[in-house]
Amino acid sequence: MDPDAEVDFDFSPFLIRYKSGRVRRLMGTSRVGAGTDAATGVTSKDVVVDAGTGLAARLFVPKGVLGTSAKLAVFVYFHGGAFAVHSAFSAAHSRFLNALVSAAGVVAVSVDYRLAPEHQVPAAYDDAWAALGWAAASCAREGFVPGPAQEPWLAEHGDAARLFVAGDSAGGNIAHNVAMRAGGSGLPGGARIEGMVLLHPYFRGKELVPSEGTDPKFLQRAERTWGFVCAGRYGLDHPFVDPTAMPAAEWAALGCRRALVTVAGCDTLRDRGRRYVEALRGSAWEGEEAVLYETEGEGHVYFLDKSGGGGDKAAKEMAAVVSFINQN
């Protein structure tokens, strides 16, 4: 049989990898251009963060900010997609960030990290960490001289004292792991993460939780798909995918002052998010608050489809995120 047609791994509905190594993505490949959003007036542009790895990002600035001296919170965002599909330039994520940037009055950095299986985990974590460091270094701060790659929008309008990391689904997993690395390694110029926002974060574990049901085949699928995106390097009990497997003392490394986790009632990941918050609250983390926000009757990342104004629940979840960002 032709190895270019023989299936090696069926990761539907996301992608199929063939024996030849060819990858055919089944979703998440369409892109929209940067520019000024007609609905919100938010302006965006695409930038290269690291030409060597291909790391890029889309920046978003609220209407009326460019050309002023306004300093805004910096919201570094990691898109979801099972570590394997979507991008910082997808229509759904661009629409969501246009709405959030307009409502919260932040500068957003949407990171286009490398995808599995061509670049298996921890490549996404490494790219996310590099992008966060680049964003922090680009924000002008007294007493710190950034490098030549300083991004002008961030230098002019980014406030390093109000730095947030966030993401949906796999992006929420990435945001958690980046915050863990920030607590251990530190960021350029001594920047610190004010808040972490995990929207329906992707976590799993060796034992089923109620929202995952009771069928052992669910765990087998979870182990198989996680093994696919990380090339079998890490089991389901690794803290990368199951932070609750960490001893309480190790949560002290989580490098953010506040945390917001959102879950949806019809999402199999719901109880993973709940247990994350419980573990965080009962750990050695020295942060000030861990907030859980729940939406009943909705599925995984429902708000991405409804962030353009189609849904009261999506508007309320957006308002919760905005309130968390702008909390004094």
N, C-alpha and C positions, 0 to 999 in steps of 0.2 A: 504493500500500500504506500501511496505517496506520503512521506513524512510531513509534507506541507498541508496535508488534508487530514491526517490521522490525529485525533484528539489526545493530548497528553493530560490536560487538566481542564475540566469544565467548571468554570467559576460563574455560571449564570446566576443572576441576570447581568453580571458585570462584564465578563470577558471569557474568551476561550483561548487556551494556549495549545499549540499543536506540537507534534513531536520534533518538527524542524526548529522549534523555538519561536516561530511566528506567533504573534499575539493579535487577536481580533477583538477589539472592544465593542461591546454591544450597546453601550450607552455612555453618556458623559463626555462625548468628544466635540460637541458643537461649542463654538465660542462667539462672544459678542465683543465688539470693539470698545475701546475706551473713548472718553469724551465727556460732554455735558449731558446729564440725564434730564430729559424733558420734564419728568414728573416732579423731581426734587430740586433741580438746579445744582446737584452735586457734580463736581468735576473730577474726572479720573484720568490717570495716565499709566502706562506700563514702563517698567524700568528693569534693567538687568542688575542683579545683585552680585552674581559670580559667573563670569563668562566661562570659566573653566568647567563648571559643573552644569551650566545652563540654568542655574537658579535665577528666578525672576519674580516679580511681584507687580500687583496693580495697586496704585495709591489712590485714595479718595479724599477729597477736601470739600467741606460744606460750601454752599453758596455764599458769596460775598466775603470769603476769607482771604483768597489770594490777593496779594497787593496790600494787605494790612499787616499790622504787627501782632495780630491775635495769636496767642499760645493755647493750644488745645491738647486734651488727652490723646494719647496714641494707642490705637486699638489694633494689635497684630493678630490677624485672623488666619486660621488654617482650615481649608475646606474639607468636607467629608467625601466619602466615596470608596470605602473599604480599602483604603491605601492604594487603590488600583485604577480608579476612574475619576472623572471631573478635573477641573483646574481652577485657578484663580480667575479665569476669564470666562467661566460658564455663565449662562444667562441667569440661572436661578441664584447663584451666589452674588453676582453683580447686582441683581435687583435687591436682594436682601441687604447688602452692604450700602447701597445707595439710600435705602430707607433708614437704616440704622444711623448712618453718618449724618443724615439730615435731622433725625430726631434727637440724637445724643450730642451733636456738635463736636464730633471727634475727627481726627485724622486717622484713616484706616489704612493698614498695610495688609493686603490679601496675598498670601505667599503661595507661589506655584512650585511646590516641592516635587521631587522626582517620585515616580509611581512604580509600584510593584506590578508584574514580576520582573520587569527589566532591571529595576533598582529596588531590591528587597529591604525591608526593615532590618537595620536601623537607618537606611538612607534618608527616609522622611524625617526622622528625628534630627539627623545631622543638618539637613537643609533648613529645618525650622529653627534650629539653634543658631545657624549662621545668619539667617534673615533677622532674627530677633536681635542679635548682636549688632548687625548692620544698622537696624532701625534705631537702637539705643545710641550708637556712636554718631548717627546723623543728627540727633537732636542736640542743638547747641546748648551747652551748660557752662556756667561760670567756672573757670579753673580747669576745664578739660578741652583739649584741642583735638578734634576729630581728624581722621585721615582724609586723603584726597578724594575718597569715594563718597564723601558726605552728600546725602541727597538734599537738594535745596528746599523742597516742600517741607521736609521734616526739620531741617535746620531753622527754617523761618517760623514754622507753626507748631512743631512738636514739643510738648512739655514732658521731659524725661521723668519728672516727678509724678506723672500720672500715666503710667505705662500699664497696659492691659494685654493679656494673652487670651485668646478665645478660639473656639472651633466647634463644628458640629460633627457628630458621629465619630469617624476616625480622626477628624480634626480635633475633637474634644480630647481624644486619647493623646494626640500629639501635644496639645496645649498643656495637659497634665505633665507629660514627660519632660517638656521643655522647662516648666516651672520647677520640676525636681532638679534638673541640671543647673538652673539659675541659682537655686539655693546652695548648691555645692560649689559651683565654679565662679559665680558672680558675673556681672555684665559690665561692658565698657563704661568707664567713668564712674563706676559705683552706682549705676542705675539699678533700681529695684522695681519689681513688679507690684503695682498697687493692687490689682485684681485679676482673677482668673475666672473665665466664663466657659463652662462646659455645657454645651447644648446637646442633649441626648447622647452623651459620650459612649463610645464603643469600648466596653470592657466585657471580658468573659472570665471563666474560671473553671476549675477542675470538677466542681460540684454544681448541679443545677440549682437555680433559685426559682421561686414560684412563678415569676413572669416568663420563664423559659419552658414551663411545663414539666412533664415527668418522663418523656420519651428519651431513652439513652442515645437514640440516633441523633438527637439535637446536639448533644455534646460531641459526638463523633464528627458531625459536620463542622461544628465550631473549631474543633482541634485541627481538622483537615484544612479549613480555609485560613485559619491563623498560621498554620504551618506553611501554607502556600505563600503568603505575603512576607514571611520572615525566613523562608528557606529552611524551616525546621530548626532554627537556632534556639528558639525559646518555646517552652511549653506553656500550656494554659495557666500554669501556676506561677509564671514569671511576673514580676511587678510591672513590666511594660504593659501587659494586657489585664492583669488582675492586681491593682494597687492594694486591695484589701488583704492580699497575701503578705504584705509587708508587716513586720512587727511595729507596734505603736510608736516605738522610739524613732524609727526611720522616717516617719512622716515629718519630723522636725526639719528635714531637708527641703520640704516644699516651700519654694521661695516666693510666696505671695502673701500680702497682708489680708486679703479677703477672697472669698470664693463663692461663686454662684453656680449651682448645678440644676439644669432643667431636665425633666423627664415627661414622657407621655404615657397615658393610661393603657393604650393598646400596643405599646412597644415591648418587645421581648427584652429589651435592655433596661426597662423601667427599674427593676429591683436592683440591678447593678449600680445604677445611679444613686438610688436610695442608700444602699449599703456603703457606697463611697462616702457620702455625707456623714453617715453614722460613724464610720471608721475615722474620718477626719476629725470630727468633733470629740472623739474619745482618745485621740492620739496626743503625741508630744508636740504637734504643730503649734507654733506660737502666734498664729494669725488671730485676727480679731473676730471674724464671723464666717460661718459656712452656711449658706442659704440654699434650701431646696425649694424649687418651684415646680409644681405639678400641673399638668393639663389633662383633664379627663376626656375620654372619648376620641382621642386622636392617636395617629400612628407616628412612626419614626420620622423625624424632621419634617413633619407636616407643614411647618411654618415657611419652609423654602418655597413651597408651591403657592402659599397664601400671603406672602409678605408684600405683594403688590397691592394689597388692599382687600383681598378676598377672604375675610374671616375675622370675626371678633376675637376668637381665641388667639389667633396669630398676633393680632394687635395688642392683646393683653400681655402675651409673652414678650413681645418687643418692648412694651412699656416697662416690664420688670427688668429687662436688661439695661434699658436706658436709665432707669432709676438707680440700679446698682452702680453704673458707671459714674453717674453724677452725684452720688452720695458724698457728702462732706466727711 
